[in-house]
Amino acid sequence: MASSKAYLDFILEQLSELEEIKYRAMMGEYIIYYRGKIVGGIYDDRLLVKPVKSAISLMTDITYELPYDGAKEMLLVDDVDSKEFLSRLFNAMYNDLPAPKKKK
């Protein structure tokens, strides 16, 4: 099942206090970038983020889910209604995320 544009718009509004939030549509889902780094994505109308140490420490209820068959597990973000939590989560994760790969 593909994610809806309405859910993407909702998440983007929740992240609107952060600068440099971008997304890219990919096979019916959306990859979310923060300041040039991949933080996670929207899969089947669920916000999933990379399971980095800072994200795990901030989340009280840890649930790992697969974004799609054959993928690595990611963390399900349940508290998408709190702009403050999402901002804190993305800011905390930034330093733990790998740098973008250089294009050849």
URZI-V279746 format. One record per pair of residues at least 24 apart in sequence whose ideal C-beta (glycine too) atoms are under 6 Angstrom apart, sorted by the first residue. I is the first residue (numbers start at 1). GAP is how many residues later the second one is. Records with the same first field share a line. If there is no record, write none. Layout:
I=GAP, GAP
//
This chain:
1=43
2=26
3=26, 39, 42
4=41
7=38
8=34
11=36
14=69, 72
15=71
17=66, 70
18=69, 72
34=56
36=64
37=60
39=51, 54
43=24
46=30
47=30, 33
48=26, 28
49=26, 28
51=24
52=41, 44
53=43
54=38, 39, 42
55=38
58=31, 34
//
